[in-house]
């Protein structure tokens, strides 16, 4: 019997495209029977390691491309019936504290509630989440024990885990967010989700793998 198929979603809260892509994952999970592993990475670290830059930087000064990019986002929103999305007026936001918090929340068994709250305060009711006071008050308003998460995020094992996640992702081919892995196959961007689902179904069928 083949091992369960491993499917991963590598994310950074600072990427609006990762937020939008994640909203489409539950439907893919329902259709395929797989569960995505959510892997926090530091996008700034990915960019530094690969020489990449954010779309906001790479599109600056290019005629027509930013407008097309915005149109593609609108199409994605319609296709997946996404209504809760607002561009963060403080973008780009330094996400180091947010991403260490994600690892800390994972270690403390609070990942799901932290993940939902972080995305809410970044892209639903957007705030300047790299401001320490704003960060704390936002998570408190969502009912999280944020002081526990903040304290845990300062521990060396949390910092080390985020660095390891990021370095490993780059070694496997990552250059931005969102990135998906279906087994060893890498896919980039929210517009690759149809291919991600096709790859899942193909690997499940060809390898007779169990769902994770």
C-alpha positions as CSV (number, residue, x, y, z in Angstrom):
1,X,0.0,0.0,0.0
2,X,1.4,3.4,-1.0
3,X,2.0,6.0,1.6
4,X,-0.6,8.8,2.0
5,X,-0.3,11.6,-0.5
6,X,1.3,14.7,1.1
7,X,-0.1,18.0,-0.2
8,X,1.2,21.3,1.2
9,X,0.2,24.9,1.2
10,X,3.2,27.2,1.9
11,X,2.0,30.7,3.0
12,X,2.9,34.0,4.4
13,X,0.2,36.3,5.8
14,X,1.6,39.2,3.8
15,X,0.6,37.8,0.5
16,X,-2.9,38.7,-0.7
17,X,-2.7,35.9,-3.3
18,X,-2.0,33.3,-0.6
19,X,-5.0,34.5,1.3
20,X,-7.3,34.3,-1.7
21,X,-5.9,30.8,-2.7
22,X,-6.5,29.5,0.8
23,X,-10.2,30.3,0.6
24,X,-10.4,27.9,-2.4
25,X,-8.6,25.0,-0.6
26,X,-11.6,23.6,1.4
27,X,-13.5,22.9,-1.8
28,X,-10.5,21.1,-3.2
29,X,-10.2,19.0,0.0
30,X,-13.8,18.1,-0.2
31,X,-13.7,17.0,-3.9
32,X,-10.4,15.1,-3.6
33,X,-10.5,13.8,0.0
34,X,-7.0,15.1,0.8
35,X,-6.1,17.6,3.5
36,X,-3.5,20.3,2.9
37,X,-0.6,20.7,5.3
38,X,-0.3,24.4,6.1
39,X,3.4,25.4,6.2
40,X,4.3,28.9,7.4
41,X,7.3,30.4,5.6
42,X,8.8,33.9,5.7
43,X,8.3,35.5,2.3
44,X,11.0,38.1,3.0
45,X,13.4,35.3,3.5
46,X,12.3,33.6,0.4
47,X,12.8,36.8,-1.7
48,X,16.2,37.4,-0.2
49,X,17.3,33.8,-0.9
50,X,16.0,33.8,-4.5
51,X,16.5,37.4,-5.6
52,X,12.8,37.7,-6.1
53,X,10.5,40.7,-5.2
54,X,6.9,41.3,-4.5
55,X,4.4,41.8,-7.4
56,X,3.9,45.4,-6.0
57,X,7.6,46.1,-6.8
58,X,7.9,44.0,-10.0
59,X,4.8,45.5,-11.6
60,X,5.7,49.1,-10.7
61,X,6.1,51.3,-13.8
62,X,4.9,48.6,-16.3
63,X,2.2,49.7,-18.6
64,X,-1.0,47.6,-18.6
65,X,0.3,44.7,-16.5
66,X,-0.9,46.0,-13.0
67,X,-4.4,46.6,-14.5
68,X,-4.4,43.1,-16.0
69,X,-3.3,41.7,-12.6
70,X,-6.2,43.5,-10.9
71,X,-8.6,42.1,-13.5
72,X,-7.4,38.5,-12.9
73,X,-7.9,39.0,-9.2
74,X,-11.5,40.1,-9.9
75,X,-12.0,37.0,-12.0
76,X,-10.7,34.8,-9.2
77,X,-13.0,36.4,-6.6
78,X,-16.0,35.8,-8.8
79,X,-15.0,32.2,-9.7
80,X,-14.6,31.2,-6.0
81,X,-17.5,33.4,-4.7
82,X,-15.1,35.4,-2.4
83,X,-16.7,38.4,-0.9
84,X,-14.5,39.1,2.1
85,X,-11.4,40.7,0.8
86,X,-10.0,44.3,1.1
87,X,-6.5,45.3,0.0
88,X,-4.5,46.2,3.1
89,X,-3.8,50.0,2.9
90,X,-0.5,49.4,4.9
91,X,0.8,46.9,2.3
92,X,3.5,45.7,2.3
93,X,3.5,44.7,5.9
94,X,6.5,43.2,7.7
95,X,5.3,39.7,8.6
96,X,8.1,38.4,10.8
97,X,6.0,38.7,14.0
98,X,3.0,37.2,12.3
99,X,4.8,34.3,10.9
100,X,6.7,33.5,14.1
101,X,3.3,33.7,15.8
102,X,2.0,31.1,13.3
103,X,4.7,28.7,14.3
104,X,4.2,29.5,18.0
105,X,0.5,28.9,17.7
106,X,1.1,25.6,16.0
107,X,3.4,24.5,18.8
108,X,0.8,25.6,21.4
109,X,-2.2,23.9,19.6
110,X,-3.8,27.2,18.7
111,X,-3.0,27.2,15.0
112,X,-6.5,27.2,13.4
113,X,-7.8,30.1,15.5
114,X,-4.6,32.1,15.1
115,X,-4.5,31.5,11.3
116,X,-8.1,32.7,10.8
117,X,-7.6,35.7,13.0
118,X,-4.4,36.7,11.3
119,X,-5.9,36.6,7.8
120,X,-9.0,38.4,9.0
121,X,-6.9,41.3,10.3
122,X,-4.7,41.4,7.2
123,X,-7.3,41.0,4.4
124,X,-10.9,41.3,5.7
125,X,-10.6,44.2,8.2
126,X,-7.0,45.1,7.3
127,X,-4.7,46.7,9.9
128,X,-1.1,47.6,10.2
129,X,-0.1,44.2,11.7
130,X,3.6,45.0,12.0
131,X,2.7,47.6,14.7
132,X,3.2,45.8,18.0
133,X,0.2,47.5,19.7
134,X,-2.1,46.9,16.7
135,X,-1.0,43.3,16.5
136,X,-1.8,42.6,20.1
137,X,-5.1,44.4,20.2
138,X,-6.2,42.7,16.9
139,X,-5.7,39.2,18.3
140,X,-7.2,40.1,21.6
141,X,-10.3,41.3,19.8
142,X,-10.5,37.8,18.2
143,X,-10.4,36.2,21.6
144,X,-6.9,34.7,21.4
145,X,-4.5,34.3,24.3
146,X,-2.1,36.5,22.3
147,X,0.3,37.2,25.1
148,X,1.0,33.5,25.3
149,X,1.6,33.4,21.6
150,X,3.9,36.5,21.7
151,X,6.0,35.0,24.5
152,X,6.2,31.6,22.7
153,X,7.2,33.3,19.5
154,X,10.4,34.6,21.2
155,X,11.7,31.1,21.9
156,X,14.6,29.8,19.9
157,X,12.8,26.7,18.7
158,X,10.0,28.8,17.1
159,X,12.6,31.1,15.3
160,X,14.5,28.0,14.2
161,X,11.4,26.3,12.8
162,X,10.4,29.3,10.7
163,X,13.9,29.5,9.3
164,X,14.0,25.8,8.5
165,X,10.6,25.9,6.8
166,X,11.7,28.8,4.7
167,X,15.1,27.3,3.8
168,X,13.6,24.0,3.0
169,X,10.9,25.6,0.8
170,X,13.6,27.4,-1.2
171,X,15.7,24.3,-1.6
172,X,12.6,22.5,-3.0
173,X,12.0,25.3,-5.6
174,X,10.0,28.0,-3.9
175,X,10.4,31.6,-5.0
176,X,7.2,33.2,-3.8
177,X,3.8,32.7,-2.2
178,X,1.5,30.9,-2.5
179,X,3.3,27.8,-3.3
180,X,1.8,24.3,-3.3
181,X,3.4,20.9,-3.3
182,X,1.6,17.7,-4.4
183,X,4.1,15.1,-3.4
184,X,7.2,16.5,-5.0
185,X,5.4,18.5,-7.7
186,X,5.6,22.2,-7.2
187,X,2.9,24.7,-8.2
188,X,3.0,28.5,-7.8
189,X,0.3,31.1,-7.6
190,X,-3.4,31.1,-6.9
191,X,-4.1,30.6,-10.6
192,X,-2.5,27.2,-10.5
193,X,-5.2,25.7,-8.2
194,X,-6.9,23.9,-11.1
195,X,-3.6,22.2,-11.9
196,X,-3.0,21.4,-8.3
197,X,-6.3,19.6,-8.1
198,X,-5.7,17.7,-11.3
199,X,-2.3,16.6,-10.0
200,X,-3.8,15.4,-6.7
201,X,-6.4,13.3,-8.6
202,X,-3.7,12.0,-11.0
203,X,-1.4,11.0,-8.2
204,X,-4.2,9.4,-6.2
205,X,-5.2,7.4,-9.2
206,X,-1.8,6.4,-10.5
207,X,-0.3,5.6,-7.2
208,X,-3.3,4.2,-5.5
209,X,-2.4,6.4,-2.5
210,X,-4.5,6.9,0.5
211,X,-5.8,10.3,1.4
212,X,-3.9,12.0,4.2
